[in-house]
Amino acid sequence: MRSPLALALARRCRRSLLLAIAYCLLAIPAPAPAATVAESLATAKFTHYAQAPGYSEGPTWLNGDVFFCSDGLRRVDKNGKVILWLDINPAGTVLRGDGHLLIADNKHKALLALAPDGTLSVLADTFEGKPLNSLNDLTVDARGNIYWTDPSGSSLAKPVGNIFRLRPDGTVSRIGTGFAFPNGLDVDPASRFLYLIESQSKKILRFPLPADDQPLGPAELFYDLGGSGGDGCVFDAEGNFWVADFHRPETKQGRITVLSPAAKVLGQIDVPAQVVSNLAFGGTNYDELFCTTGGPPGVFHAKVGVKGFPGHPGVALKPLRTLPVQPYEGAHAIHPRRFGASGSIGVARGWYLWRKFDPATWTAEMQNESSGEIFTTKVLPWATTYRHLVYGAHIDELLPGERVNAFFHPDGDKRRGYLVHYQDELCQMKGHNHAWIIRAVQPGGRDFTAQVFAGDKVFEEKSRDFTLAPDARIFRAGQPATDAALKTGDRLYFTWTLDADRRVVRLIADDASLDLVKNAEAERVRTRVARDGVTGFVEAVNGDTVHFLVHSTYWFQAGQWKPGQTLALRATTPSYAPTGDALEAELLTRKNLGTYGSGSAEITLRLKQPTDAKKLSAWTRGQVISATAR
């Protein structure tokens, strides 16, 4: 009687023979054997994908973007543009299945979760009632446990490094200690083992995953890397272990070493940098490799042709609290790059009466037209404006008591925390084919009653009483006028303010005069921009090349610039007025982001004096910069 093993082998042989006959008789090409890891790496080549301001760590690929750690959490978009995303001090990142980015952060000494909507939450920040010491790399297992290393203060002579675990119920445990700089760690696809790179000993250790309430058991020596030891690590879909082989003295470069589950070297590939710190799979087919480096710092990329393991999905944990994310940080829902993208910017809107603006704090006092509620809101320096049919008006042009259609974004639980957009009544009415129709004129011609029409039909049943201001700007029949010459039935547009209980008209124009109003406002904006410039952020400085994001307010004005023009860049005061010496740069490229009235402008510049790069680099975090065309 045959053994079960013999029967299985016989069945496999018959199946193989039948397949071979089918390929021969039907002329079906036999599938090519899968390339080995060594063969795939032999044809792979790393290129410098993104430049960073300093030593880089902890990459994660997410929907075409790469997040990594270098003087903050940074994001590389699909075009290779590096953007500061969060002003924190991260050491590692990993993606949870629900799209949350888990971050080991040493600014807050906490394990953080960044949600897709920009909410930043603390998942853990204490152990046994004391603040966490340090957080380095992190990973997730199939049960949803999160593990991270704490290497601070440890060395080969002083092995005091730790491994911590956060369980889905919120319990933090120290599950291992006594390590000589515990660094990268990961859980295999089967969620059977936890692998640890102990950098100072240059060894890779392996532990059976313990039960949720148990510490790690004895370590198994999985592999001795030698060289300068390892740093980060990741698994491919077949369970092979890919290691950031930090620095090889024989080549003076970092490299990637791939080990089978049996600790056999399957392949290696050099990275053209002095050190390689960490790595992550990504790309549409998840067969591309992104690694972070030093010397040069940044992200390197290679198409390796081996499918990566995307990681265990994890589970949602109840956060301890949320942390504020500043609007100038890319993760914030109202960062200027979010303008022009579909989403939830300006979630509260309506008609308001403008009361006053404080240029020292960039706050505005407003009154809800229907409820009468008076409140204060923060005004974004990149809020979009549409006044007198022109984009780019300054926020201080609005008159006390003027009626505006305003859009707000929440700040925490404050529903109208930030003013993100306004348009005056004239723009709103013209855009919707509305207008005021004169219903009655009092003797003297300065007091009158008007009603809102949509086309030739009544839009609002109630008529309103108005008074024409003595200094009102009047435009009739396409010309400035000194007398409004109001008559019943006239179709007009107003700018008016509420003074006590009176509606006072400050500007009046008919359809034939709207171009005149528009041109006058455009000239006002041009004069201001020529004097003070537009505002924006320096997002990156690469050598003498400057990546500058023009604020959304001035997307239209920036669209008038041409390559070859010289721009003068200056820092601004807390009230965003230009100050200090100007740095000159030539405009190389310009791209409008977004559409109709919403968006920002992305420009690249070349410094006239390359030595200015160092000074400009100090402006890359939240510093509003003015740019003036010469």
Long-range contacts (C-beta under 8 A, 24 or more apart in sequence): 35-305, 36-266, 36-267, 37-236, 37-240, 37-258, 37-266, 37-267, 37-306, 38-266, 38-267, 40-267, 40-304, 40-305, 40-306, 41-256, 41-258, 41-267, 41-268, 41-269, 41-304, 42-267, 43-305, 44-269, 44-289, 44-302, 44-303, 44-304, 44-305, 45-302, 46-269, 46-270, 46-271, 46-272, 46-291, 46-300, 46-301, 46-302, 47-300, 47-301, 47-302, 48-272, 48-296, 48-298, 48-299, 48-300, 49-76, 49-80, 49-290, 49-298, 49-299, 49-300, 49-301, 50-76, 50-80, 50-82, 50-298, 50-299, 51-82, 51-296, 51-297, 51-298, 51-540, 51-542, 52-82, 52-292, 52-297, 52-298, 52-299, 53-297, 53-540, 53-617, 53-620, 54-297, 55-277, 55-294, 55-297, 56-277, 56-292, 56-293, 56-294, 56-297, 56-298, 56-299, 57-90, 57-91, 57-92, 57-232, 57-277, 57-278, 57-292, 58-90, 58-91, 58-92, 58-93, 58-104, 58-137, 58-232, 58-277, 58-278, 58-292, 59-93, 59-278, 59-279, 59-280, 59-290, 59-291, 59-292, 59-299, 60-93, 60-94, 60-95, 60-101, 60-280, 61-95, 61-280, 61-281, 61-282, 61-283, 61-288, 61-290, 62-95, 62-99, 62-101, 62-282, 66-280, 66-282, 66-290, 66-299, 67-93, 67-101, 68-93, 68-292, 68-299, 69-93, 69-292, 70-292, 70-297, 70-298, 72-621, 73-103, 73-114, 73-331, 75-330, 76-299, 81-539, 81-540, 81-547, 81-602, 82-298, 82-539, 82-540, 82-547, 83-330, 83-337, 83-539, 83-540, 84-329, 84-330, 84-539, 84-620, 84-621, 85-329, 85-330, 85-331, 86-114, 86-120, 86-325, 86-329, 86-330, 86-331, 87-326, 87-329, 87-621, 87-622, 88-112, 91-134, 91-135, 91-136, 91-137, 92-135, 92-136, 92-137, 92-138, 92-148, 92-232, 92-278, 93-138, 94-138, 94-139, 94-140, 94-311, 95-310, 95-311, 96-140, 96-313, 96-314, 96-316, 97-311, 97-312, 97-313, 97-314, 98-313, 98-314, 98-316, 100-316, 102-138, 102-140, 102-146, 102-314, 104-135, 104-136, 104-137, 104-138, 104-148, 105-135, 106-134, 106-135, 108-323, 109-133, 109-134, 109-135, 110-135, 111-135, 111-138, 111-146, 111-148, 111-166, 112-323, 113-317, 113-319, 114-331, 117-333, 117-344, 118-325, 118-331, 118-332, 118-333, 119-322, 119-325, 120-322, 120-323, 120-324, 120-325, 120-331, 121-319, 121-320, 121-321, 121-322, 121-323, 122-319, 122-320, 122-321, 122-322, 122-323, 123-166, 123-317, 123-319, 123-320, 124-166, 124-170, 124-172, 124-320, 125-320, 126-172, 127-164, 127-172, 127-174, 132-164, 133-162, 136-182, 136-183, 137-183, 137-184, 137-185, 137-232, 137-278, 138-185, 139-185, 139-186, 139-187, 139-194, 139-311, 140-187, 140-311, 140-312, 140-313, 140-314, 141-187, 141-191, 141-194, 141-209, 141-312, 142-187, 142-191, 142-312, 143-168, 143-191, 143-212, 144-168, 144-312, 144-314, 144-315, 144-317, 145-212, 146-314, 146-317, 147-175, 147-185, 147-187, 147-194, 148-185, 149-179, 149-182, 149-183, 149-184, 149-185, 149-196, 150-182, 151-179, 151-181, 151-182, 151-183, 151-199, 154-179, 154-180, 154-181, 154-182, 154-200, 155-180, 155-181, 155-200, 156-180, 156-181, 156-200, 156-201, 159-200, 161-198, 163-194, 163-196, 163-216, 166-317, 167-212, 168-315, 168-317, 170-317, 170-318, 173-215, 174-215, 175-210, 175-214, 175-215, 175-216, 176-207, 176-215, 176-216, 183-230, 183-231, 183-232, 184-230, 184-231, 184-232, 184-233, 184-243, 184-244, 184-278, 185-233, 186-233, 186-234, 186-235, 186-241, 187-312, 188-235, 188-239, 188-241, 188-261, 189-235, 189-237, 189-239, 189-309, 190-239, 191-312, 195-222, 195-233, 195-241, 197-225, 197-229, 197-230, 197-231, 197-232, 197-233, 197-243, 198-229, 199-229, 199-230, 199-231, 199-246, 200-229, 201-229, 202-226, 202-227, 202-228, 202-229, 202-230, 203-229, 204-230, 204-233, 204-241, 204-243, 204-259, 222-259, 222-263, 223-259, 223-263, 225-257, 228-275, 230-257, 231-275, 231-276, 231-277, 231-278, 232-277, 232-278, 232-279, 232-292, 233-278, 233-279, 234-279, 234-280, 234-281, 234-308, 234-309, 235-308, 235-309, 236-281, 236-306, 236-307, 236-308, 236-309, 237-286, 237-306, 237-307, 237-308, 237-309, 239-309, 240-266, 240-306, 242-279, 242-289, 244-276, 244-277, 244-278, 244-279, 244-291, 245-276, 246-275, 246-276, 246-277, 247-274, 247-275, 247-276, 254-291, 254-293, 256-289, 256-291, 269-302, 269-304, 271-300, 272-300, 273-300, 276-300, 280-308, 281-307, 281-308, 281-309, 281-310, 282-308, 286-310, 324-412, 326-622, 327-380, 327-418, 328-537, 328-621, 328-622, 329-622, 333-409, 334-380, 334-409, 334-418, 334-420, 336-382, 336-536, 336-537, 336-549, 336-551, 336-552, 336-600, 337-549, 337-593, 337-600, 339-382, 339-384, 339-420, 339-552, 339-593, 339-594, 339-598, 339-599, 339-600, 340-552, 340-555, 340-593, 340-594, 340-595, 340-598, 340-599, 340-600, 341-593, 341-594, 345-407, 345-409, 345-420, 346-407, 346-408, 346-409, 346-420, 346-421, 347-408, 347-409, 347-410, 348-407, 348-408, 348-409, 348-410, 348-415, 348-416, 349-405, 349-406, 349-407, 349-408, 350-405, 350-406, 351-403, 351-404, 351-405, 351-406, 352-403, 352-404, 352-405, 352-406, 353-401, 353-402, 353-403, 353-404, 353-498, 354-398, 354-399, 354-400, 354-401, 354-402, 354-403, 354-404, 355-400, 355-401, 356-400, 357-395, 357-396, 357-398, 359-396, 359-575, 360-574, 360-575, 362-395, 362-575, 362-576, 364-395, 364-419, 366-406, 366-419, 369-403, 375-416, 377-408, 377-416, 377-417, 377-418, 377-419, 378-411, 378-417, 378-418, 378-419, 379-418, 379-419, 380-418, 380-419, 380-420, 381-535, 381-551, 381-553, 381-576, 381-624, 382-535, 382-536, 382-551, 382-552, 382-553, 382-600, 383-418, 383-419, 383-420, 383-421, 383-422, 383-552, 383-553, 384-420, 384-421, 384-552, 384-553, 384-555, 384-597, 384-598, 385-421, 385-422, 385-423, 385-553, 386-421, 386-422, 386-423, 386-424, 386-427, 386-597, 387-422, 387-423, 387-424, 387-426, 387-427, 387-521, 388-424, 388-426, 388-427, 388-495, 388-507, 388-517, 388-518, 388-520, 388-521, 389-426, 389-427, 389-430, 389-514, 389-517, 389-518, 389-521, 390-518, 390-521, 390-522, 390-525, 391-553, 391-555, 391-556, 391-557, 391-597, 392-525, 392-529, 392-553, 392-554, 392-556, 392-557, 393-521, 393-524, 393-525, 394-525, 394-528, 395-419, 395-422, 397-524, 398-422, 398-424, 399-495, 399-497, 399-506, 400-497, 401-497, 401-498, 401-499, 401-504, 402-495, 402-496, 402-497, 402-506, 403-496, 403-497, 403-498, 421-598, 424-495, 425-493, 425-494, 425-495, 425-496, 426-493, 426-494, 426-495, 426-507, 426-509, 426-517, 429-493, 430-493, 430-514, 434-459, 435-491, 435-492, 435-493, 435-511, 436-491, 436-492, 436-493, 436-494, 437-489, 437-490, 437-491, 437-492, 438-486, 438-487, 438-488, 438-489, 438-490, 438-492, 439-463, 439-488, 440-488, 441-486, 441-487, 441-488, 445-483, 445-484, 445-485, 445-486, 446-484, 448-486, 450-492, 450-494, 453-491, 464-503, 465-502, 465-503, 466-494, 466-496, 466-503, 466-504, 466-505, 467-502, 467-503, 467-504, 467-505, 468-504, 468-505, 468-508, 469-504, 469-505, 469-506, 471-506, 472-505, 472-506, 472-507, 472-508, 473-506, 473-507, 473-508, 474-507, 474-508, 474-509, 475-507, 475-508, 475-509, 475-510, 475-513, 475-516, 475-517, 476-509, 476-510, 476-512, 476-513, 477-510, 477-512, 477-513, 478-512, 478-513, 478-515, 478-516, 479-513, 479-516, 480-516, 484-508, 493-517, 525-557, 526-557, 529-554, 529-557, 529-628, 530-628, 530-629, 531-628, 532-577, 532-578, 532-626, 532-628, 533-568, 533-570, 533-578, 533-626, 533-627, 533-628, 533-629, 534-558, 534-626, 534-627, 534-628, 535-572, 535-576, 535-624, 535-625, 535-626, 535-627, 536-600, 536-601, 536-624, 536-625, 536-627, 537-620, 537-622, 537-623, 537-624, 537-625, 538-569, 538-616, 538-619, 538-620, 538-623, 538-625, 539-620, 540-620, 541-613, 541-616, 541-617, 541-620, 543-610, 543-613, 544-606, 544-607, 544-610, 544-613, 545-588, 545-604, 545-605, 545-606, 545-607, 546-585, 546-604, 546-605, 546-606, 546-607, 546-616, 547-602, 547-603, 547-604, 548-602, 548-603, 548-604, 548-605, 548-625, 548-627, 549-600, 549-601, 549-602, 549-603, 550-600, 550-601, 550-602, 550-603, 550-627, 551-600, 551-624, 552-594, 552-598, 552-599, 552-600, 554-601, 555-592, 555-593, 555-594, 555-598, 555-599, 555-600, 555-601, 558-590, 558-592, 558-601, 558-603, 559-590, 559-592, 559-601, 561-587, 561-590, 561-603, 561-629, 562-587, 563-587, 563-588, 563-589, 563-590, 565-629, 565-630, 566-608, 566-629, 566-630, 567-605, 567-627, 567-628, 567-629, 567-630, 568-627, 568-628, 568-630, 569-605, 569-616, 569-625, 569-626, 569-627, 570-625, 570-626, 570-628, 571-619, 571-623, 571-625, 571-626, 572-623, 572-624, 572-625, 572-626, 576-624, 576-626, 578-626, 578-628, 582-628, 583-607, 583-608, 583-609, 583-612, 583-615, 583-616, 584-608, 584-609, 584-630
